[in-house]
Amino acid sequence: MAVQGTTGFLADSMLGKLARWLRLMGFSVEYAASNKSDNEVIELCRKTKLFLLTRDKELYSRYKPSMYFSSDNHLEQLSAFLSVIKPEKELYFTRCPLCNGRTEKRDTGSYNGVLPEGVKNHFTSIYVCSKCGKVYWEGSHFDSILKTINCLVPGRK
């Protein structure tokens, strides 16, 4: 499977959850909304050199490089992806799972935006998306996500 020469990935409209999980692992994943035609998806991939992730067999057959997922379960999809393409651990949590923007680490004390009181009191740093402004911190949800990722990444159990 050739991924070299691509600038990232484009997940079709049936793979939104997979896109979010891959972003959490640091992969750049664009998302094709359901209003885009197959031709528009293919043209976008060609123009921007994106590797296509799809659940659509016909779309998969029309565009290479691409990866087809038969399962509708996001964890099975993620496992299939990770069996072929290895993540870089240092890139985990460097992308916003919602918009694919890059996150920037900031000190909670110097952050000008509104934070929940518990975050201000228990965390010294936060992560802010440079594109949409969403704020993240390393709470219990972070630990749960990391545990799931580590169970799925080959060789990191």
N, C-alpha and C positions, 0 to 999 in steps of 0.2 A: 504494500500500500504506500503510494508516494505522497508524502506530505511536504517534502522539500519544495521550496519555491513558493509556498503559500504564505500568506501574511496572517492567517488565523483560520477561524472556522465560521461557517454559517449553519445554524440549526434551523430546520424547517419548522412550520407552525405546529407540528405534532411533537416537537422535542423541547418544549419550553423548560420543563424541569431539569432535563439533562443539561441544557444551556446554563442554567443557574448553578448547578453543581460543578460544571467544568470551569465556570468563572471563579468559583470559590477556590479552585485549585490553580488559578492563575492563567488559565487559557483565555485567549481573546476569542470570544464567541458572539457573533452578531446573531440576531434573531429575525427570521422572515415571518412577518405577520400573515395571517390566513388570507388577507386580501391580495396578496401577491400571486400572480400566475406562475406556473412552472417556468415559462420563458423568462419572466422577470427575475426569478430566483437564479436561473442559470446565467443570465446576463450579468447580474450583480456579482456572482462568484467569479466569472471570467474577468470582469473589469477590475475587481479588487483583489484577485488572486486568493479567494477563500476556498477552503476545503469544505465540501458540503456534507452535512450530517442529515440523514433523512430516513423516514419510515415509508416513503413513497417509492415502490419498486420501479415504476415507470420513470420517475425523475432520476433515480439512481442509475438506471440503464442509459439515460440520455446524457449524463454529465459525469465525467471522470476528471479530476479526482473526487471521490465521494465514498462515504461509508453508509451502508444500509443497516438499519436496526429492525429486526422482526418483532422484538418484544415491545410491549407498551409499558413495561415496568422500568422506571428511571434507574433503579439500582442495577438491574440486569443490563441496561444500556450502558451505564457508567462502567460496569465491569468489562463489557465487551470492548469499549473504547480503550480502557486502561490496559487491556491485554495486548494492544497493538501500539499505543502511544503512551509513553511514560511521562509522568508529570515531574516538575522540578520542585522539590519541597520548599525551597526558598521563595517560590512564587505564590505559595498558598496565601490566600486572603489579601492579595494585592489588587484584586478587581472587584468591582461592585457586582453582586449577583443580579441586581435588578436592571442595570443599564450598561454594563460592561466597561464603565469608566474605571480609571485607576484610583486606588485608595491611597491616601496620604496619612501617615502617622502624625498625630498631634498630641501635645500635652493638654490634659483636661483643664488645667488651670489657666491656660492662655487661649482656650477656645471661646470665641465670642458668641456662639450660638447657644440655644437652649438645650440643656441636658437634663435627663431625669436625676433627681436628687441622689438616688442610689449609685448612679454612675459617677457623679462628682465625688461622692464620699468613698467609693471603693476602688476606683481605677485611676491610675496616673496618666494613662494614655488612651486615646481613641483613634479610630480610623475614619476619615471623611472622604467620601467620593468626590473627586475633582470635577466630575461631570454633572451629577444630580444633587450633590450635597448631603446625601443620606449619611448618617453617622452609625458606626459599628463599634463594639467593644468586645473584649474577650471574656464574656460571661459563660454561664453554663451551656448555652446553646452552641457557643464556639467549641467547647470541649466535646459535645455530642457530635457535631459535624466532623471534627478532626478524627474522632474515634471511627466514624463510618468510613471516612476516606482511608484511614490506615488499614481498615479491614479489607478494603477493595483493591488497594494498590499492591500488585504482586511483589513479594519479598519484603513487605513492611508490616507484617502482622504482629 
